[in-house]
């Protein structure tokens, strides 16, 4: 019986595990055609894994060691064959993969590939007891896989496994507590579990969503624990292996000597994690009264329907002349998809001050809109499109966006400055500023030089140079 998990002192002296993200030339080309820059995408994926760890109560961390594009072409193999090939190459110091690992002193290698063969990701499940582990610390991920596939495969390297029932069925079991968790009561499963196990009365639940958390009974989603100390405690496994994983490079090079004690058994140290709270409703429901979380794509013409909603997992579209104020959205914190404001009567975006994260942002054809000062989001992974807002004079206020996927600022007849974008550093999929005849100040002093050289720029005021 495991009883020690509830009471531990917090340990913070584990070095971050260094993750090298390498792209096959085919994957890099495909990603570039889709508007991604591999260095920015690599940083985003590693940061995402680090966020999942922190939100799950893990006090250790990961960091990007580097992002590289391989010279060697990608062999026409399925993901599991590519994984075996990568493991073989890491044992050969003369191989390109091993050379890049040494250059960046990386503990784990993530190989991004371009294959449409299932699965979308695969990794070697390390047990922390094998001298071969340092050369098996590799994951293979399809370039256009859902973003949570990357941390999912990375956590396999730590020894975190799939759901307990699935492993029993397949005859594979690791530590009894090292599995993912399904929570059908809230239509969700943790990042390492399998959505196919979300059932109700024996029938699959098509609306079962992935929660960006490792299983941890001390963390809750909408009032339900996300784990069990006996069967589902991925956070414990990742924490207890953190010191070991952060030394895999030294073990691979002989700078450190392998010892089973590097992967100690519990007790381990866990942080508080971060709960997901509220009442979950489906977007298709007729009544959202009392709902804090909406699953699916939401389209509304009356913002009052969204009063009290904190999270939308899909796209959120507000449109029509009835959208004259966003005050009812004052509790909105996250939109998993794209937030679109189109053809509204909005004068400003007051009400969005609490919005922390959006997948994309489209503000289009809002003739009365004069400013964006209520926005606080710092990153828009998808598209940020500001198009045809006839009264928009200033990109003002504390918008503070630093990174975006695709960024357009187009067709604004009275726009005079880009003040809110002065902190912009990176755009992974292209930057276009055109059709803004009064825009003479286009200064973007923090912009990455590679992006600056590729800006599409025309039909603006004289002197508009980013």
N, C-alpha and C positions, 0 to 999 in steps of 0.2 A: 504494500500500500504506500503510495507516494503522499507524504504529508508535509515535506519541507518546502514545497514550492510557494507557499503563501507568505513566507517570512524570510527575506534575505536583505543584506546590506547592498547598497548600490555600488557597482564597480564601474569605473570610468577610465581605466588605464589601458584599454585594448586599442592598439593602433588600427586605423581604418584598413580594411582589405582593399587592395588596389586592383581595379578592374580594367583590363585592356580590351577595347572593343575594336575588332578587326572586321573589315567589310571585304567580301569578295568583289572583284571588279564588276561582276554582273549585278550584284546587289547595289553597289554604289551607283551604277548607271541607272538602274530602275528607280532608286530613291531620288536621284537628281531629276529624272523626268517627272516625278511626282511632286517636285518642289522642295525636297529636303536636302540640307547640307549635312554631311555625315558627322562633322565635328559637333554641331549643335544637337543633332539627334542623339548622338552617343552620350553627350552630357545630360540631356533630358532623361534618357532611359536609366542611367546610373543614379541620377538624383531621385527618380521615381522609386527605385529600389530602396534607397536610403530613407525616403519619406515613409514607405511602407514599414520598414523596420522600426522607425521611431514611433509611428502611430500604433504599432503592435506591442510596444513596451520593451523593445530591444534597445539596450543602451550602447551597443557597438554600432559601427557605421561602415559604409563603403565609399570609395571615391574613384573618380575616373583617372586611370593611369595614363591613358592616351587613346586616340582614335586614329586608325591607320587603314589604308586601302591596300590590299594585297596585290602583288604583281601577278602571281600565279593564278591562272583561270580556275574557276570553280568546276570540279569534276561533276559529270552528270550522275550524281548519286542521290539516294534518298537521305533524309536527315540522320537516321541512325548510322548509316554508312559514313556520312560526313563526320559524325561524332567520333567514330572509330578511327577515321583518318586523322582527325585533329589530335587525338590522343597519341597516335603513332608519331606524328610530326613533332610533338612537344618533347619527345624523347631523343630527337635528333638535333644536336646543337647547330648543325649546318642548315637546317630547314628555315624557311622564311618565317614561319610561325614562331619557332623557338628564338630566332634572332630578334624579332620584334618584342617578344616577351622579355628577353634579357635587356633590351634597350630601355624599356619602360619599368623594369623591375616589377612586373605585374604578378600578383598572386593568382588571379583567375583570368582566363581568356574567354571572351564571348565572340563567337564567329557569326556574323550576320550574312545570310546567304539568300540566294534567289532561286528557290525551288517551290513549286506549288504542290508538292507531295506531302501528305499528312505524315506526322503531326507538324504543327507550325513551330514547335520548339522541342528540343530534347537536350538532356544533360546527364552527366554521370553522377549518380547518387553516391557521395562519399560517406564512408562510415567512420573516418577518423582513426582507423586502426591499421591501415595498410601503407607500407612504404612507397607504393606506387601512386598514392593520392596526389602528390604534387604535379604529376604528369597527367593526371586524369581530371584536373580542375578546369574543365572547359564546358561551355554550353554552345549549342547551335540554335539560332533563332532566325526564322523567316523575316525578311526586311519589312514586310507589310503586315506582320502578325499583330493582333490586338496588343496594345502597349503593355498590359499586365503580364503578357507571356514572358517578357524579358526578366522581370524580378522573379517570376515563378520558376524559371529555369535556373536562375542564379541561386535561389534558395535550395534547390536540389544539391548544389555543390556543398552547401552547409549540412546536408543530411536531412532536410525537411522532405517529407513524403506526401503522397496523395492521401485521400480519405481512407479511413481504417477499413470500412466495409469493402471498398474496391481492392485493397491490398489483400484482404482475407480471400476474396474471390479469386485473385490471381496467384494466391499461394506465396506472396511476398510480404514479409513483415520486418520492420526495423524496430526501434524502440517503441514500446507500446503507446507512448504519448506523442510520437513524432509525426502525427498525421493532421490533415486538414479537417475542416468541420463544415457540415451543412446545417442550416437553420431554417427549415421549411416554414416555421411559424412566422418568419419575416421575409420569406421568399428570397433567401440569400445563401451564399456559400463563401467561405474564405478563399484566399488566393491559391492555396495548394489543393483544395478539394475539387471534386468533379461535379459539374452542374447536373449531370445525369442522375445524381442521387437525390436531387431535390424533388421529392414526391409528396403527394397528399392523397391519403386513402389508396395508396398503391399506384396512383397515376402520376406521370411526370408533370412538373410545373414548368410551363414554357416561359414564365416571367421570372424565373429564379436568376438573380443577378450575382455577379462576383463582387464581394466586398474587399477593398484593398487593405486587408489585414491578414497577418498570420494568425492561425488559431491560438487563442489565449483565453482561458475561462475568466480572467480578470477584466477582459475588454468586452463590451456589450455592443450589440447592434439593435437599436430600438427596443431596449429592455430585455433582450435575450443574450445570454453568454455565448461567446464565439469560441467555445472549446470545452474540453473536459480534461482533468489532470491525468486520467488513465489512458485515454485514447487519442486526444487531439490537443497538443500543446506545441505547435510548430515554433512559437516564439522561444520556448525553452531550448529547443534543439539549436536554433540559430544562435542564441546567446551563448550556449555552452561550447559551440564550435568556433566562435568568433576569433578567439586568440589563435587557434590552430590555422584557420583560413588566412588570417593576416600574416602568417609566416610561411605560406606555401612556396613563395618564390625562394626564400632562403633555404628551404628544405630541398627544393629542386636543384639548386646550384651547389649544395654542399656547404653553404655558409652556416647552416644550422643542421643539427643532426636530428633525424626523426626519432620521436619518442612518443609512445602511446599517451603519455601524460599530457601532451600538448592538446589533446582533445578530452578534457576532463569530464567526468560524469557530473550530474547535478549534485548538490544544489548550485544554482546559478543566480545571477543578479538580473532582475527585470525592472524596467521603469514602469510608470503608471499606465502607459498607453493612452489611447484616445478613443472614447466611445462614439458610436453613432447613435443618436437619440432621436426620438420622435415617433410619429405614426406614419406608416407606409401605406400609400394608396396607388392604384394604377391610374395612369393618365386617362384611360378610357372611361373611368368612373364618372357618373353624372354629377356627383356631389363630392367636393374636396373639403368640406367643412372639417376642421380639426386636423387636416393632413399636414405633416411637416416634410414629407418626402414623396415625390411623385415619380413613379417608374414609367419610362417611355417618353414619347414625343408629345409636347404640350403646345396647343395653339389656342390663344385666347384673344378676345376683343374687349373684354372687361377685366382690367387688372385686379379688381376687388376679389375675383375668384382665387387669386393667388395669395391673399392675405394669410400670413402664418406659415407659408411654405418656405422651407429652408434649403431644400435640395431638389434638383430635377436631374434625373440620370440621363435623359436624352436631350433633344433639341427643345428650345423654348422660343416660340414665335409670338410676338405681340404686334398686332396690326389693326388699322382702322381708326376712324375719327374718334371713337370712344376711348382711345388710349391717350388721355390728356395729362395724366400724372402717374408716376410710379411709386407713390407713397405706400401703396399696399404691399410693395415688394421689399419693404425695409428689413425684413428678416432673411431675405434670400442670400445664401452664402456660396452656393455652388451650382453650376450648370455643366453637366458632363458633356453635352454636345455644344451646338452653336446657339448663342443668344442672338435673336434677330429682332430689331425694331424697325418696322417698315410701314410707311404711309400712315404715320401717327400724327397726333396734334401736340406732341411733346414740345415744350419750350426748353427743358433741361432734363437731366437724368437723376434728379434728386429722388432718393429712395433706393439707389443702388450702392450706397456707401458701404454696406456690409458684404458686398459681393467679393469673394476672395479668389474664385477660380472659374474660368470658362474654357470650354474646349475651343470655341471660336466666337467671333463677335462681328455681326453685320448691322450697321446703322445706315439705312438707305431711305432716301426720299421722304424725309421728315422736314417739311418746309418751314416750320416755326422753330426748329431746334437752333439754339444760339451757342450752346456750350456743352462740354462733357465733364465738367469739374467734379461730379460726384463719383466718377470711376476711380477705383483703387487697385485694380488688378495689375500685376507686374509682368505677367506672361500670358500669351495667347498661343497655345501650341498649334492651333489650326489657323484658319483665315481671319484676318482683321480687315474688314472692308468698310470704308467710309465713303459712301457714294451718293452724290446728288442731293445733298441737304442744302437747300437754296439759301437758308438764312444763317448758316453756320459761319461765323466770322472769326472765331478763335478756337484752336484746340488748346483750351485753357485748363487750369486747375491741376490737381495732384494725380493725373492719370498715371504717369510714371511707368509706362510700359517699357520693359527692357528687351523682351524677345517676343517674336511672333513667327507664325508659319509664313503665310502670304500676307502682305500689307499693301493695301490700295488706299490712296487718298485722291479721289477723282470727282470732277464735275461739281465744284463748289464755287459759285460765281462771286461770292464776297469773302471767301476765306483769306486771312491775312498772315497767319503764322502757324507753325507746328510746335508751339511751346511745350505741349504735353508729351511730345515724342523726343525731346532733347536728350533723354537718357537712353534712347533706343540703341542697343548694341548689336543685336543679331536678327536677321530675317532668313529663315531656312529655305523659303520657297519663292522668293522674288519680291521686290519692292517697286511699286509704280506710283508716281505722283504726276498727274496730268489733268489738264482741263480746269485749272484754278487760276483765272486770269489776274487776280489781285494778290496772289501769293508771291511775295518777293523774298521772304525770309524762310528758307528751307534748311537752315543749319541743323545738322544732326551730328554733333561733335563726337559722340561716343560710338558711332556706327563702325562695325568691322569693315576694314578696308576692302576685303573681297566683295562684300555686299555693296559697298559704295560704288565700286567700279561697274556694277551690273544694274544700277538703278535705271528704270524706264522713266524718262523725264521729258515732258513737252507740254506746250500750250499753257505754261504758267507765266507769272509776272517776270519782268526782267530782273535778273540777279538771283533767281531761284536755283541755288546750288547746294546740295546736301553736304 
